[in-house]
Amino acid sequence: MKELICLAVFLILSTLFAIAMIAAGFVCQYKNKSAVKNSTYECGIKPLSDAWIQFDIKYFNYAIVFLIFDIETIFLYPFAVFVNELGLFAIIEAFVFVALLLFGLVFAVQKKILRWG
């Protein structure tokens, strides 16, 4: 019962803290809008063009593939540390996890997502 009370207090305080941070953002924001305050700041140099430019979609694809394999590393590291204490089922699960990610890599290669040119 004591753990549930601690959990409830933690959830309430964290929710109140998040609400307080959002409220502080609204209270502390500047109210006077002007062309100078809304312009893009580039190290004191006046901007030459609009800040909104279009990026090629291949950069997004590289970011997604990197993220997939970065998450794989994060999930497999604890497994590698405790592999001796885990049973056969955990090892099979790790191989299934790696197989799914390799399937994603094969799919990316077949769709020629990883080609730079």
C-alpha positions in Angstrom: 0.0 0.0 0.0 2.9 2.3 0.8 4.3 1.9 -2.7 1.0 2.9 -4.3 0.8 6.1 -2.2 4.4 6.9 -3.3 3.5 6.2 -6.9 0.4 8.4 -6.6 2.3 11.3 -5.0 5.0 11.0 -7.7 2.4 11.0 -10.6 0.6 14.0 -9.1 3.8 16.0 -8.5 5.2 15.2 -11.9 1.9 16.2 -13.5 1.8 19.5 -11.5 5.4 20.2 -12.5 4.7 19.7 -16.2 1.7 22.0 -16.0 3.7 24.6 -14.1 6.4 24.5 -16.8 3.8 25.0 -19.5 2.2 27.9 -17.5 5.6 29.5 -17.0 6.2 29.4 -20.7 3.0 31.3 -21.3 3.7 33.8 -18.6 7.3 34.5 -19.6 6.8 34.8 -23.3 7.3 38.1 -25.0 4.1 39.9 -25.9 5.4 42.7 -28.2 5.7 41.2 -31.7 7.8 43.1 -34.3 9.5 42.3 -37.5 12.9 42.4 -35.8 11.9 39.9 -33.0 10.2 37.5 -35.5 13.2 37.5 -37.9 15.7 34.7 -38.1 18.9 35.5 -36.2 22.1 34.3 -38.0 25.0 35.5 -35.9 24.2 39.2 -36.4 24.1 38.9 -40.2 20.8 39.8 -41.9 19.2 36.7 -43.4 19.5 36.5 -47.1 16.5 34.3 -47.8 13.6 32.5 -46.1 14.7 30.0 -43.4 12.2 27.4 -44.7 14.1 25.3 -47.3 13.2 21.9 -48.6 15.5 19.0 -47.7 15.8 15.9 -49.9 13.8 13.0 -48.6 16.9 10.7 -48.6 18.2 12.5 -45.5 15.0 11.5 -43.7 15.5 7.9 -44.8 19.1 7.9 -43.5 17.9 9.2 -40.2 15.2 6.6 -39.8 17.7 3.7 -40.7 20.2 5.2 -38.2 17.5 5.4 -35.5 16.5 1.8 -36.1 20.0 0.5 -35.6 20.7 2.9 -32.7 17.7 1.6 -30.9 18.8 -2.0 -31.6 22.1 -1.3 -29.9 20.4 0.2 -26.9 18.1 -2.8 -26.5 20.8 -5.4 -27.1 23.4 -4.0 -24.7 21.5 -5.0 -21.5 20.9 -8.4 -23.1 24.6 -8.8 -23.7 25.5 -7.9 -20.1 23.0 -10.5 -18.6 23.2 -13.2 -21.2 24.5 -15.8 -18.7 21.6 -15.3 -16.3 18.9 -15.4 -19.0 17.4 -18.6 -20.3 17.1 -20.1 -23.7 13.8 -18.2 -24.4 15.6 -14.8 -24.0 18.3 -15.8 -26.4 15.7 -16.9 -29.0 13.9 -13.6 -28.4 17.1 -11.7 -29.1 17.6 -13.6 -32.3 14.0 -12.8 -33.4 14.6 -9.1 -32.6 17.9 -9.1 -34.6 16.2 -11.0 -37.5 13.4 -8.4 -37.7 15.9 -5.6 -37.8 17.9 -7.4 -40.5 14.7 -7.8 -42.4 14.3 -4.0 -42.3 17.9 -3.6 -43.5 17.3 -6.0 -46.4 14.1 -4.1 -47.2 16.0 -0.8 -47.2 18.7 -2.2 -49.5 16.1 -3.7 -51.9 14.3 -0.3 -52.1 17.6 1.4 -52.7 17.1 3.7 -49.8 20.8 3.5 -48.7 22.1 4.7 -52.1 23.6 8.2 -51.8 23.5 9.3 -55.4 
